[in-house]
Amino acid sequence: MSAVLRILFLIPMGFVLACCAGAAALILPFVELPGAAMSNPAQVVDLVFLFTLQAAQVGWTALVPFLVFLVLSEALRLRSILIHLIAGLVGGAIAAHAGTAATDMRVQTATIVAGLAFALTYWIVAGHD
């Protein structure tokens, strides 16, 4: 019964929260959050919209590699934090260098950190026993 609940609830919730963590890791280094600016409702709505779009992009980009890793890790019962972080590091590095590479090292670094944040968040929510 616990395996069914894990598949139905923990894994999808872990994926969604991991997408949010990856989006935060991609956005926060480049956004200034002064206290006075957050009182402006237009800027708050803009930031929420940007975060939502970034989380959707992270989810769309990470979906296939995540499913491959999920099937392999569940079949082989690999639930170590080290395995998850290595997978996140590899996924972030591949995403950082895929297609036309960003010329700014801050973007590449943020993409790799987003992969690590994605993996760590997923492991915390659904990856460990």
FENHUGI-V370156 format. One record per backbone hydrogen bond with DSSP energy under -1.0 kcal/mol. NH is the residue of the N-H (numbers start at 1). CO is the residue of the C=O. Records with the same first field share a line. If there is no record, write none. Layout:
# FENHUGI-V370156
NH = CO, CO
This chain:
# FENHUGI-V370156
5 = 1
6 = 2
7 = 3
8 = 4
9 = 5
10 = 5
11 = 6
13 = 9
14 = 10
15 = 11
16 = 12
17 = 13
18 = 14
19 = 15
20 = 16
21 = 17
22 = 18
23 = 19
24 = 20
25 = 21
26 = 22
27 = 23
28 = 24
30 = 27
38 = 34
39 = 36
40 = 37
44 = 40
45 = 41
46 = 42
47 = 43
48 = 44
49 = 45
50 = 46
51 = 47
52 = 48
53 = 49
54 = 50
55 = 51
56 = 52
57 = 53
58 = 54
59 = 55
60 = 56
61 = 57
62 = 58
66 = 62
67 = 63
68 = 64
69 = 65
70 = 66
71 = 67
72 = 68
73 = 69
74 = 70
75 = 71
76 = 72
78 = 73
84 = 80
85 = 81
86 = 82
87 = 83
88 = 84
89 = 85
90 = 86
91 = 87
92 = 88
93 = 89
94 = 90
95 = 91
96 = 92
97 = 93
108 = 104
109 = 105
110 = 106
111 = 107
112 = 108
113 = 109
114 = 110
115 = 111
116 = 112
117 = 113
118 = 114
119 = 115
120 = 116
121 = 117
122 = 118
123 = 119
124 = 120
125 = 121
126 = 122
127 = 122
128 = 123
